[in-house]
Amino acid sequence: MLTGSAEVEHATGRSKCEPFRTQIEQKIEAGLSAQRIFQDLRTEHGFDGAYASVQRMVRRLCGGDELPFRRLECEPGTEAQADFGAGAPIIGADGKRRTHVLRLGLSFSRKAYSEPFFQQTTDNLLSAFENAFRHWGGVPRTLVIDNLRAAVAQADWYDPELHPKIIAFCQHYGTVVLPTKPYTPRHKGKIESGINYVKENALKDRDFPALAEENSHLLRWEQKVADLRIHGTTKNKSGNCLRSKRARCCRCRPNAFRPSTKTSASFGATAISRSPKAYYSVPAGIHGAHRLGALGQPPGPHPQQPLRADRAACATRSVRFPTVEYIPYLLEIF
């Protein structure tokens, strides 16, 4: 049974998109998706037809159908998927700079969070994870990621090696980072399509004067466009689905993650080591073997504590300085 615009098109034999064929062809040549074309037609030309009508017109003009694929679903709070994609360029006084957009999406509700960065670093990755947890109000039990260098030190089909910061982050929040098998992006297909959605719908043919402007645009777009659309798979709005399926994911953490810093420091006869922001006393065992003389040269053996031959040439030692966790964290439920 035909309903809506499909029934009108069947009765009249003419698509409601036909008057806008030229505009649709131009937008297809620009690389815009059917969803973006539908939004632009409603905004720019007052189009009153349905999205399905635009979809049929785009499919007819492109002359092809998407290949089918199998889909795996999971329970609420069980999994989130994350991946980087190309962002919109930043054009400022220092020229044009490319950006990378990290998008994280909950596998059950499809509620997502996007944040742009100039570099794909471990610190940026963890910062986006924490911002996504605050945005969702909770922490999923599993984070499925690609084998990006910011998180995976050594990719492997069965036993990948994660960076120490990633491991400490997981222990802090009680979650697990699970890299996909190398060269198998279909293992995180939900976020693969989510990245394409951001690039095609939110950032296509756009540029920004600063990274903060792009970040604000993405946040507004998530709330006013992505959260309000009817998802093609779940047939629900991701924002409504998230609110209606609130389930405890893991125990509450009062503080944000702050990794410890490991650095090398040299110290003199006072046995005091200086970090960038503070002074620390050096344990007696380390001081006797690794202190520096007044002129910065390794001193001779102590008369009552001779230095070993393998330690006499060592003038510095790696010291792990303590860190303070001070940022409050929201209750981890959604």
N, C-alpha and C positions, 0 to 999 in steps of 0.2 A: 504494500500500500504506500503511495506517495503522499508526502505531507509537505507543507510550507512552500519554499521556493521551488522545490523539485516538482510539486504538483502544478504550480503556475507555469513552469517551463514546459512540462509535458502537455498542458492544455493549449498553450500558445505556440509551442514549437520553437520558441526563441528564448535564449538565456537572458537573464536580467543583467548579466555582465557584458552582453554584446555591445551596448553603447560605450563601454569603457575598454573595448578590445585594444585600441592603440595604447592607452595608458598602461594596461596590463602587460602588453608586449614590451614596452619600454622598461618596466620594472623587472620583468623576467630577464631582460638583457643586462640590467644592472646587478643581477644576482640576488634579488630579494626573494624571500620565501612566500608561499601562498598566504600564510598568516599575516606577514608584514604587509603584503599587497592589500589584503582585506581591510586591515586597520587604516592604511593610507587612503583607500577608496572611501571609507566611511568619513574620515576626517577632512579630506580634501575635496571630495565630490558629492558628499551626502548620499552615498550608496546605501540603500535600504534592504538589499538582499542578504542572504545567509552566507556564512562562511563556506558551506558545502558547495554553493554555486560557484564561488571563486575558485575553490579547489578543483572542481570539474573543469573549469575554463583553463586553469593553469596546466592541469594534466593533459588536456586536449592540445594546448599549444606546445607543450614540451614533447608530447608524443611518446610518453613512457610511464610505466608504473614502478613503484618501489618493490623491491624484493621482500618476501615474507621472512620472518625470523621467529625463533622461539623466545619466550619471555619467562623469567623466574621471578616469583614474588616472595616477600618475606613479611614477618610480623612487625607491628609498630615498634619503633625504638631499636630494632635489631641491627640495621645497617644504614650507613650513609656512604655515598661514592663521591670521589673528588678527582678533579683533573684540571690542568692548565690549558688555556686556549689563547689565541691571539686577541689582544684588546684593541681599542681605538687609539690612534696616535695622539700624543701630547705635543701641541705646537705652541711654543713659548718663545721668550727672548733668546734662549740658547739654541733654538732650532727645533727640529722635529725628532721626537723620541718615540720608539715603539713601546708598547706595554704588553703585559701578560695578565690575563684574567683567570683567577682561580675560582672555580665554581664547585660548591658542595651541595649535594642533594640527598634528602632522606628518601630511601628506596620505597617506603610504604606510601607516604602522603605526597611525595614529589615536591614538598616544600624545599626551597633552595636558598642559597646565599652566594653572592658573587662579590669579589673584591679584586681590584686591579693592582699590579705591582710593576716596577721597572725590571726587577730581577727575580728569578726563581730560586731563592735561597731557602735554607732550612728555617731561619728565623721568620721570614715572611710566611712560609707555609704554616708554621705553628701559630703565628699571630692570626692568620685567617681562620684556622681551626677554632681558636678560642672565641673569635668574634662570631663565628657561625654558631657555636654553642650558646652564646648569649642571645643571638638572634632567635634561635629556636626555643631557648629556655631549658635545654637539656643536652645530655651527651649520649650518642648512640653507642651500642655495645661494640660495633665493628666499623672501622673506616677502611673502605676499599680504595686503593690508590693505584696509579700507574708506577712503573719502575723509574720514576724521575730521580735525578741525582741528588736533589735536595733531601730525599728521604731514604733512598736505598743505596747503600755503599757497594753492594755486590748483588746483582740480580741472579736469580736461580729459579729453576722450575719448581724445586721442592723445598729448598732451604735458603731463602733470600736473607741477606745481611742488612739490617737496618742501622742507621746512624745512631750513636749513643743518645743524642738529644731526643730523637723520636721515641726511643725506648723509655727514657725518663718521663717524657710527656705522657705516654700510655700508662705508665705506672701511677702517675699523679692523678689522672682522671679515671682510671679503672676501665680503659677501653683497649682495643686491639687494632693495630694497623696491619692490614692484610694486602700486600702487593699482589697484583695479578700476575699470571704467568707471562713471561716475555713474549711480545708480538701477538698478544691475544686481547685486543681492545674490547672484544665482545663480552668479556667477563665483567666489564663495567659499562654495559651498553646504556644504562639509564642516564649516566652522566655524560656519555658521549653525545647522546641526542640533546642533553641539556646544554652542553657547550655550544653546539651548533645553534640552538635556540637563542642563546645570548648573542652570539656573533651576528646572526642573521636578523634578529628582531630588535635587539637593544642597541647594538653598536655599528651596524652596517651604515656606511657613508656618513659617519660622524667623527668629529675630532673635538678635543677639549683643550683649554688653555693651561690646565693644571691637573695633576693626578687626583686631588681632592674633588674637583668638579666631576670627573668621571666616576669617582666612587659615589658621590651624592646622586648622580643620575642613575647608577645601577641600583641603589637602594630604593629610590622612588619607583623605578621600573619594576623591581621585584614586588613591591607592595601594591602598585596600581595596575600592573599588567599581568605579570607572571602568576601572582597569587589569585587573581580574579578570573583567569581563563579556565574554561572547562577542559581538563586534560583529556587527550584523546584515548588514553589507556584506562585511567581510573574513572572517567566520566564524572569527575568531581572537581571542585576548586581546591587547589592544594592548601590554601589557607584555612578553609572550612574543614577539610579532612584532618589537618593537623590538630585543630581545636577539638574535634569530636572524638579523637582517638588518643587521649592523653594517658600515657602509661609510664611508670617509673622505669628508668633505664639503668641507673647505677647510683651508688651512694653519693651523697652531697659532698662537695669539696668547698670549704669556705674561702680558699685563696686561689689566685691565678697561678699558672705555672711560671716559675722563674728558674731557668737552668743555672747550675753552678758554672763558674768560669775557671779554667785551668790555664795558668800562665807561669812563666819563669821569672824569678825575682832574685836579685843579689843583695847581700846584706853584709854589714861590717862588724866591727868588734862589739857593738852594742847589742847584737843579736836581735835587731829590729828590721823587719822587712816592710817595704813600702809598696802598696798597691796604688792604682790610680786615684783612689778616694780615701784611703785609710792606711794605718800602720798596724802591723801584726807582729807579735813576738814569735821567734823561731824556736822550735823544740831544741832541747840541749843536744840531742844526738845528731841532729842535722847541723847545728851551729858548729860543733867541734870538727866536723869533716868538711864543711863547705863555706866557711866565712871568708870574706875578702879582706886583704890588708888595707892600710890607710891609703896606699897609692893605687889601689885596684888590682894588685897582684896577689896570687895565692900565697899565703904565708908558709913558713917552714913548719916542720912537725912540732906539735906541742910537747914540751918536755915530759909531761906526765900522761899524754895520750897520743902516741905516734900515729900518723896517718898511714893507712894501707896504700900500697903502690898503685892499686887500681882506682883509688879515690883521690889521690893527691892532685891530679890534674883537673878535677871537677870543681869549677868555681860557682856554678849555679845549680839550682834544683827546682823542679816543678812543684809549685805549692798550690793547693786547691783552696781558694778563698771562700768563706761562707757567703751565702746570699740571704736576703730577707724577702719573704713572700708577704705582700702587703695589700694587694688589690682584692676587694671582696668579690665573691662569685655568686651567681644566682643559683637558686634551687634547681637541681638537674632533673627536671621532669618535663615530659611533653606528651 
